[in-house]
Amino acid sequence: MELSFIAQKIVHLRREDVAQLFHDELGIPYTTDIPILTETARQTLRQVFLEADIGISGVNFGVAESGSLCLLTNEGNGRMVTTLPSAHIAVMGMERLLPNMGDLALMLSLLPRSATTQKITVYTQFIQNPLPNQERHLIYLDNGRSNLRKTPLNDSLFCIRCGACLNACPVFREIGGHAYASVYPGPIGSVISAGLFGAAHAPLAQACTICGACKEACPVDIDLPKMLLRVRAGEFPQAEEKGAGLPFLLKFGLTAFRRFALRPGLFAVSQKLMGKVASTIKSDYIHLPAWTGWGYGKDFPRPAEKPFREKWKSRKQGLGIRNQELGIRNQELGNRESGKTTPNTQSLITLFSEELIALGAEIIPISAAELPDRLITYLRERGITRVQTDAASAKHVQSREIAVQTEADPNIAIGITKAIAAVAETGSILVKNENRDTGSASLLPEIHIAILQACDLYEKLEEVLNMPEIAGTAAASLISQPPQKDPLTEVGLFGVRLFCVFLGYFFLMEFHCLVTNFFSA
């Protein structure tokens, strides 16, 4: 099945199409009920993940300074294929490499917002080494990218595959992704397909209206209209000739313009001459003859009588004074920014709680003494007799009524893990995946309980990414609650259905007790 969109692979299919496919291939009764279809996909594909010997995944970003691979998913399939099988093969295009974690933090804030309007994806993985008893292989893919770097289309390699330009493109919205006959549709696809796959995909650029909507929408500011014109001009690898596909008159006009534009003195004289000619024209537009090809629907604007460079000279002095004023103002703003105070723990707790609750997660504030009893009560209320935990959390679930295990089991309803950090601005927690069992405790069960200390809350994502715990472990994951407004993640496609955080004021309370005892003595 050919893909039609970069971010949502089968967005072109109607629910009736999916219902018929499931009926034909899986033998279930025909139904268009989305929760039933999603549950069917969950049960069927989870079993495939559990039985797979090898998992193959892409890579959203690689970090050079730490050797980390970063994968972003909402459904949990990325964590499934990288955690459960005994071997993981990652395929990464060479353009996905970033210098450091600071750059990664920026990309992690851009990609989800531009692709799905989320602050962060449900699962954000950081993979360094193979898990115990697991193989991990990285395929570092060139596949024409080195050649593309040497062309005027090299900026297209900055694409983060968010799909924002596709959503903004009026042509893509009318004809859909399949019309591009490539795995890369839309404006960015018209550039990348020609650059990677050759001249057969060059005609895609002719469909563009050069309206500039794609450039406005692009989070990394790729000048797609400019590169689409480059493709039209044949400036891409494997092009048969430079300027292929352009009419003779257009190539002649562009060549003449280039000769003038590269000579400032000659260009200035031509501007003055054009201004003199323009002064004799009363209309605001010059009507082009039909034989030019443009004359049927376009008119040429009348050249300005006074060119910009002359206007600039008259305004330059005034702008100099204005720039001085702006410099003083910017300095004042910088001083004000440097004087900002760091958010205190209570404000971080409030922000973190608001983000989680907005997504539909549960957050339960507790003290150190309350944790075991509250945790047992939570499990009893749901009739839970068996849980999966990591080593750090097992001590909190000591009860004859509840069996505790660390081995992965897809039939267990609740998994309990310790969170080593949390990001307040995104409502996500960071857990370590030290082995396949502990990694599955936050992935396979219906409900994931995370135990978080209030002192481990950070305001911004970049602060958490720079923690040594990420680079020092085989794998780690930032996890958040699947957004309840999404019909696919509302019932949980592959991962957990409900995310619950027991937020403990452990260190804060102990510090308070120490201070009290000190003054009492």
N, C-alpha and C positions, 0 to 999 in steps of 0.2 A: 504494500500500500504506500503510495507516494505521500510525502508530507506536504502540508500547505502553509504551515506557520512555524516560525523558529521556536517560540516559547511553548505554545500549546499545539502538540503535534497533530491531533486529529480534531481540531476545532471545526473543521469543515463538515464533520459527520453530524447528522441529526440523531436524536435519541432513537428514532425509528430504525435508522441504519444500525446502530449499536445493538438494539433489541433483536433485530433479525440476525445479525452476526452471532450473538450469543446463543440464539435459538438453533442456528445451523451448526455451530462448532461445539457448543457445550451441552446442547440437548435440553436446555431449560425451557419452560413455557414462555411463549412470547409475551413480553411486558415492556411498557415504556416508562415504568416507574423508576426514577433515577436512583433512589436509595436501594432498591432491589438490584438494579444493574451494578451499582457500585459495590454492594455487598458480595455479589457474585464474582466480580473482578477481584475483590479482596481475598476471598477464600481460595479462588483458583490460583491466582498468581503467588500468593504467600506460600502455597504448597510447592510451587515451582522453585521459589527462592530457597526454601528449606532443604530441598532435595538436590539443589545444584552443586556440582563439583567445582565449577569455575564461575566467578562473577566478572563481568566486563562492564566498565563504566567509562564515561568521558571525564574530563576535568575542566571545571570552570576557570580556575586560576592555579598557577603554581608560584611558589615563593622561593626566590633564588637563595636568600640569606639563610633560610632554615631547611630548605629541601622539602617543604610542605606541599601537599596537594589539597586543594580546596574544592569541595563539591557542594552544590546548593540544590536542594529538592524540597518540595512541599509534601509529597505523597509518602516518602519513606523508602522508595525503591532504591535510591542511591545508597542509603545505609544498609539495606538488605544485601545488595550485591557486593558491598565492600566488607561486610562484617561476617555474614553467615557462611559463605563457601570457604573451602580450604585453600583456594587460590584466587587472587584478584589481579586482573589485568586492567590497567588504566591507560587510556589513549588520550594524549594531550597534544594539541597543536602548538607549534613553537611560539606562536604569538600570544599564548596565554600566560607567559612567564612575567612575573612582577619582581621588582628588586627586593622589596621588604614588606613587613607586616603593616607599616603605615600606609603604603599604597593599596594593600589588600583591604584595609578598613574602608578606604574611600570607595573601592569597587563594590564592596559588600553593601554599602549604603546606596549606591547608584543602581545596581542591577535589579534588586527586588522592587524598588520604587518605580523603575521605568517599565518593568515587565508585568508586574501584577499589582502594583500600588501598595505593596507591603513594606513595612519598615525593615523586615528581615524575613528570610524564608523559615519555614518550620524547622528544617534540619540544615545546619551548616557544618560540614565536616572538615576537620583538619587531620590529614593523614601524613605521618612521617615514616614509620617503619611497619613491617608486617606484624600482625598480631601473633602471639605464640601459636605454633603449629599451623602457620599460614604462610603461603608464598605471596609475594606482591611483585608485580612487574610493571614497568612504565614504558610505554611506546611513545617516543618523542617524535611527533609527526611533522615532516616538512611538506611533502606532497605539493610542491609548487610554490610554497610560501616564500622561499628564498628568492626565487625569480620575481615574485610579486613585489618584494621589497625594493627591487632595483628600478621600478617603474613609477610613473606619476600616481599610480593607484595605491602606493604603499600605506597611506593613512587608513585604508580600509581594514588593515590588520589590527587597528585599535578597537574594532567592533567587539562588544561584550555580549552579543546575541540576546539582547533584551526584547527586540521586536518593536520598539517604539516607532521606528521609521515606517514600519509596515502599517501600524495603526493610523499613522498620520497621512499616509500616501493615498490620494484620491484614486489613482489608477489601480493600486492593489485592492482597495475596497470594492472596486467595480468588477475586476476580472478574477480576483482570488489568487491563491498561491500556485495552483497547479498550472496556470498559464505560463509560468516562468520555466517549467520543465527542468527544475534544478532543486537540489536540497536547500539552496539559499534563495528564497523568493524576495520580492519587494525591491525597494531601492538599493539596499545593501547587497542583495543577491544579484542585481543587474551588474554591479561592479565586481564583486568577488567571483561570480561564476565566469565572467569573461577573463578575469585575472588568473584563475586557477585552472579552468577547464578549456580555455581557448576561444577561437573566433566563432565557434558555433553558437555561443551564448551572447555574442556582441550585439545582435539585433534587439536584445531585451532593453537596452538603453534607449532605443528609439521610441519606446512607449512612454517614456518620462515626459512630463510637461514642464520640468524645470521650475516648478512653483516654489521650491525651497521649504516645503512643509517638513520634509525628512530632516533637514539640517536643524530646523528649529526644535524638533522633538528629540534629537540625538543627545543622550546624556554625556557623551564624550566629545561632542562638537566635531564630528566628522563632516567635512564639506562634501556631502554626497552630490549635490548638483554639479559642482566643479568636476568631480571624478566621472560622473555620467557623461559629461561633455568630452572628457578625455577618452572614454570608451568609444564614443561616437567617432572620435578622430582617429581611432585605431592605435592609441597609445597604451597597449597592454601586451603581455607576453603572447607569443605565437600569432601576432597580428600579421596578416598577409602583406599589408603595406600601410605606411603612416597616412592617416587621413582617409582610410578606406570607408566608403559609405557616404562621404560628403559630396555634394554637388560641386561641379567645377567652379561655378561662379562664387560659391561660398568659400571654397579653398583659396581662390584668387583674392577675394576680399580680405580674408584673414591673413594671408601672406603679406598683402600690402599694408594692412594695419600693423602687423608685427614690425615691419621695417620702420614705420614712423614711430611706433611706441618705444622702440629700443634706442631712439636718438632723441634725447630731451629737447635739444634746440629745434630740431625739425618738427617735433611734435608741438612745441609751443607756437611756432610760426603757423602750422596748419590749423591750430585752434583759433588763432586770431583771424585767419582767412575765412574759416567757417563762420566765425562770429559776424564778419562783414557781410557774408552771403545771407546769414540768418536775419540780419537787420532789414533785408529787402522782402522778407516773407512775412505776411500778415497772419497766416494761420499758425496755430501752435504745433501742428503736425505736417510732415511732408508725406504726401501720398505716393506710395511706391507703385510702379507698374506691375501688372499682373504676372508678367513673364519672369519676375524675380522669384516667384514661388510664395513670397511673403505678402505680396500685394493683395491677395484675395482677402486676407483677414487682419493684416497688421499695417499700421502706419508708423513712420519713423518720426520720433520727436524732434522738434526744431532745435538745432544747436544753440547753446547759450551765447548771447552776444558778448558777455564778459566771462571768460573762462574761470574755473575755480581757483587756479593759482593766483590770479590777480585779486580775486575776492579774499583769498587767504592772506595775502600781504597786508591788506587793509585791516584785517581782524587780528593779526598776529600779536600786535602790541597789547590790545585789550585782553587777549587770551593769556598773555604772560602774567598780567596782574591777577587775573582770575585764578591761574594755576598756583600762584603764591598763596592766595587765600585758601584754596583747597588743601594745600600742603599743611598749612597751620591747623585747619579743621581736622585733617586726618591724624595729625600728631595728637590733638586733643582726644580724639576718639580712641587712639591707641593707648594713651595713658589711662583712659577710663576703663578700657578692656583689661589692661594689666592689673587694675585694682579690684577686679571681680573676686569674690570669695568662692572657695570650693564648697559645693553643696554638702550639707551635713547628712548624717546617716538617716535621720528621720525623713528628710525631703527625698532622699533616694528611695526609701521604702515606699513612700507615697507614690512616687512616679512609677516605680516597678509594679506596685499593686494595681494602679490604674491601667497600665498597659496590659497586664495579664487578664484582669477582669474584663476589659474591653474585648479581648479575644475569646472569652468564654471559659477561661481556666479558673480553678479554685486556688485561693491562697489562704492559708490558715496560720495566723501568728501565734507563736507559742514561746514558752521559756524552756530552758534546758531540763528542768525537773518535770515539766509537763509532757515532753516529747513521747516517751514510751507509752504512757497511758492514752494520750490523745491518738497516737498512731494505732494502738490496739483497738480502741473504740471505733475509729474510722473503718477498720477492717471488719470488725464484728457487725457493724451496722449494714454492711454490704454482704454479709454471709460468707466472707472469705476465710478459707481454712488453709490455704497454701499460697505463698508468695515467693517471688524470686528477688534476690537482693544482691548488691555488691558486697564486698568484704567489709567496707566501712559502715554499712547500714544494718548489717545483720544483728548487731548488738542491741539495736533499738526495738527489735521485734522478738522479745523473749516471752513466749506464752505457750502453755501446753495445748491450747486450742489451735494454734497456727503453726504449720510446718514451714520451715525456711530452707530454701535451697539456692545455690548460686548457678546451677546448670541451666542452660537455656531450655525452655519448654513452651511451645506455642499455645498450650492449653491453660497456662496460668493467667489469671485475670489481672493481677496487679504486680507491677515491678517497682522496686524501691531502690533508689540510688542517691548517693551524696553528690551535691553540686559543689564544685570547687570555686565557682564564681558566678556572677549574674550581671547582665547589662540592663540598667534601669530604663534607658531610653527606648529599648526594643522589647522589654519584657521577656527576655530569653535567659536561659541558664546554661552553664558550661559543665559538661560531665566528661570524665576520662573513660576511654574504652581500652582498658588494659589487656583484655582478652575477648574472645568471641562471646563468652558467657556474660560478662559484665556489660558488654556493648548491647547485647540483646535484651537486657533487663529494662532498658529505656526505649525499647523498640517493639518487641513482640507482644507484651501484655496489652489488654484493653485500656488499662489506666496506668499512668506513670506517675509515681510519687517521688518528688525530689526534695531532699532535706538540705536547706540552705541556711547558712549563718548570715545574719544581718551585716556583719563586718566584711563579708565577701561581696558586697554589692558595689558595683562601679557605675559611674554615670554613663560613660561613652564606650562604644565598641572598641575603639583603638586601645583603650587602657587594658582591656581583657586580652586582646590579641598579642600584646607585648608581654604577657605573663610567661615566665619560664616554664610553667607547667605544660603549656601547649607544645613547645618544641621538645620538651623532655619526655613526652609520652608517645607511645606508638600511634595513638589516634585520640582525638577529642571531638566533641560535637556540641555546638550551640543548638539548643532545643527550645521551641516555643509551642504554644497551643495552636493547633490548626484553626484557621478563622472559621467561625460558625456560619458566616454569610455565604461561604462557598459550598454548593451542594455536593461537590466531590469530597472535600475534606471534612464536611460536617459529620459524616458517619465514619470517617477514618478510612482512607483508601488502603494503605499498606501498614502504616505505623499505628501509634496509640490513638485512641479516640478522645481521651480526657487527660488533661495535664493538671496535676495538683502539686502545689508547692507548700511544704511546711516551713515557714519562715521563722527561724529561731533567733532569739536575742541572746545567744549563749555568751559570747565574749563580753557583751555589754553588761549583762547581769552579773557576771563574775567580777568584772571590774568594779561595778557598783558595790558589791559585797565587800571587796577588798578595801575600798575607800571607807566604807562604813565601819568595818572592824578596826581599821587603823585609828580612826578618830575616837572610837569607843574605848580603845586601849589607852 
